[in-house]
Amino acid sequence: MESLHDFMDWIAFGGNVIKSGDPVEHFKRMKYLDVIANAIMLQNVSDLTDVLIEMANEDWVITQEHLAGLSPYVREHIRGSVGCL
């Protein structure tokens, strides 16, 4: 769960401070953040799956230990990962 929270903090545009006191704006911001996070995670899972299929087709042995080290929260490959998006 900590990895998910770290990932969500990383993609939170403008940091964690919500400038408006309006509950509707808070709700919208959280929903937008969820949409962005889910889109990134979906693409990550798709990319990881493609690589695993390629490796299996090349007769690599893929173990549970290998799979346990994978995460949909990777972000090093995303532009701007050195700082804030």
C-alpha positions in Angstrom: 0.0 0.0 0.0 2.9 2.3 0.7 4.1 1.9 -2.9 0.7 3.0 -4.2 0.7 6.1 -1.9 4.2 7.0 -3.0 3.1 6.6 -6.7 0.0 8.8 -6.1 2.1 11.5 -4.4 4.5 11.4 -7.4 1.8 12.0 -10.0 -0.1 14.6 -7.9 0.4 17.7 -10.1 1.3 20.8 -8.0 2.1 18.7 -5.0 -0.2 17.6 -2.2 -1.6 21.0 -1.3 -5.2 21.6 -2.4 -5.6 25.3 -2.8 -9.4 25.4 -2.7 -11.5 24.8 0.3 -14.4 23.6 -1.9 -15.2 20.0 -1.3 -16.3 19.6 -4.9 -12.9 20.7 -6.1 -11.3 18.2 -3.6 -13.4 15.4 -5.1 -12.6 16.3 -8.7 -8.9 16.5 -7.9 -9.0 13.0 -6.3 -11.0 11.6 -9.2 -8.6 13.1 -11.8 -5.6 11.8 -9.9 -7.2 8.3 -9.9 -7.8 8.4 -13.7 -4.2 9.4 -14.3 -2.8 6.8 -12.0 -4.9 4.1 -13.5 -3.9 5.0 -17.0 -0.2 4.9 -16.1 -0.6 1.6 -14.2 -2.6 0.0 -17.1 0.1 1.0 -19.6 2.8 -0.3 -17.3 1.0 -3.7 -16.9 0.6 -3.9 -20.7 4.2 -3.1 -21.3 5.4 -5.6 -18.7 3.1 -8.3 -20.2 4.5 -7.7 -23.7 8.0 -8.1 -22.4 7.2 -11.2 -20.4 5.5 -12.8 -23.5 8.5 -11.9 -25.6 10.9 -13.5 -23.0 8.7 -16.6 -22.8 8.8 -16.9 -26.6 12.6 -16.7 -26.4 12.6 -19.6 -24.0 13.5 -17.6 -20.9 12.5 -19.3 -17.6 10.3 -16.9 -15.7 9.8 -17.7 -12.0 7.5 -16.6 -9.3 10.4 -14.7 -7.8 10.9 -12.7 -11.0 7.2 -11.9 -11.1 7.1 -10.9 -7.5 9.6 -8.1 -8.2 7.4 -6.5 -10.8 5.2 -3.5 -10.0 2.6 -1.4 -11.9 4.0 1.7 -10.1 7.2 2.0 -12.0 7.8 5.5 -13.3 11.5 5.8 -14.2 10.6 5.5 -17.9 8.1 8.4 -17.8 9.3 11.7 -19.0 9.9 14.1 -16.1 10.5 11.4 -13.5 13.6 13.2 -12.3 11.4 16.0 -10.9 7.8 16.9 -11.0 5.7 16.3 -14.2 
